[in-house]
Amino acid sequence: MLTAINPKLPMRDKAVTKDFYLNKLGFQQFGGDYDGYLMVEKDNIQIHFFEFKALDPKENYGQVYVRTNDIDNQFQLAKAQHVNSTELEHKPWMQREFSILDPDNNLLTFGQEVF
């Protein structure tokens, strides 16, 4: 039985990534402080990051889709923290969504099912 999935995304600078996720998106650091590796969590999800100093953000296609049951609150948090995001939209696949790019051009899309 599968119980969870924890995406691993590239990061160029651990301090920059940590600051963005903790101070802009409200995550907390999870686990220990490992050289070249970062784990963050919020509510029931974790995202892991591995150091890739040579990463060219223009060539990074890392993506994560995060489901939520409070899309309005997530969107307002992003706006209050001045995180650059798309607008909150209703999608044909019955989701309300918005997306952000982190400092390394990893795409995070937040979505809530529309009934």
C-alpha positions in Angstrom: 0.0 0.0 0.0 1.3 3.4 -0.9 1.0 6.0 1.9 2.6 9.3 0.7 4.6 11.0 -2.0 7.4 13.5 -1.3 8.6 15.3 -4.4 12.3 16.1 -4.6 13.0 19.4 -6.4 16.4 21.0 -7.3 17.7 24.1 -5.5 20.7 26.2 -6.1 21.0 27.9 -2.7 19.6 26.2 0.4 19.4 29.4 2.4 17.3 31.1 -0.3 15.0 28.1 -0.8 14.6 27.7 3.0 13.7 31.4 3.4 11.2 31.3 0.6 9.3 28.2 1.8 9.4 29.1 5.5 8.9 32.8 5.4 6.8 33.3 2.3 4.7 30.1 2.1 4.4 29.2 5.8 6.2 25.8 5.7 8.4 24.5 8.5 11.7 22.7 8.3 11.3 19.0 8.8 14.0 16.6 10.0 17.6 17.6 10.6 19.8 20.2 8.9 21.6 18.2 6.2 24.3 19.5 3.9 22.9 20.0 0.4 19.4 18.8 1.3 16.3 20.4 2.7 12.9 19.0 3.8 10.0 21.3 4.5 6.4 20.5 5.5 3.1 22.1 5.9 -0.1 20.4 7.1 0.0 17.0 5.5 2.6 17.5 2.8 6.4 17.5 2.5 8.6 18.7 -0.2 12.3 17.8 -0.4 15.1 19.7 -2.1 18.5 18.6 -3.3 21.4 20.9 -4.0 22.1 21.5 -7.7 24.4 24.6 -7.8 24.8 24.4 -11.6 21.0 24.5 -12.2 19.9 27.0 -14.8 16.5 28.1 -13.7 15.5 28.7 -17.3 16.0 25.0 -17.9 14.3 23.7 -14.7 11.0 22.0 -15.2 10.4 20.9 -11.7 6.7 20.9 -10.8 4.4 19.9 -7.9 0.6 20.0 -7.8 -0.6 20.6 -4.2 -4.2 19.8 -3.4 -5.9 21.9 -0.7 -9.3 22.2 0.9 -8.9 26.0 1.4 -7.6 27.5 -1.9 -8.8 31.0 -1.0 -6.6 31.1 2.2 -3.6 29.7 0.3 -4.0 32.4 -2.4 -4.4 35.2 0.1 -1.3 34.0 2.0 0.7 34.1 -1.3 -0.6 37.6 -2.0 0.0 38.9 1.5 3.6 37.7 1.3 4.0 39.3 -2.1 4.7 36.0 -3.8 4.4 36.4 -7.6 1.5 34.1 -8.6 -1.0 33.6 -11.4 -4.6 34.6 -10.7 -7.0 32.1 -9.0 -9.0 30.5 -11.8 -11.7 27.9 -12.3 -10.2 25.2 -14.6 -12.2 22.9 -17.0 -10.9 19.9 -15.0 -13.1 21.0 -12.1 -10.3 22.7 -10.0 -9.8 26.2 -8.7 -6.1 26.8 -9.1 -3.2 29.3 -8.9 0.5 28.8 -9.5 3.8 30.3 -8.3 7.4 29.9 -9.2 10.0 29.4 -6.4 13.5 31.0 -6.6 14.8 28.1 -8.7 11.8 28.2 -11.2 10.1 25.1 -9.7 6.4 25.4 -10.4 4.0 24.9 -7.5 0.3 24.7 -8.5 -2.3 24.8 -5.7 -5.7 23.4 -6.5 -9.0 22.7 -4.9 -11.8 20.5 -6.3 -14.9 22.3 -7.4 -18.2 20.4 -6.9 
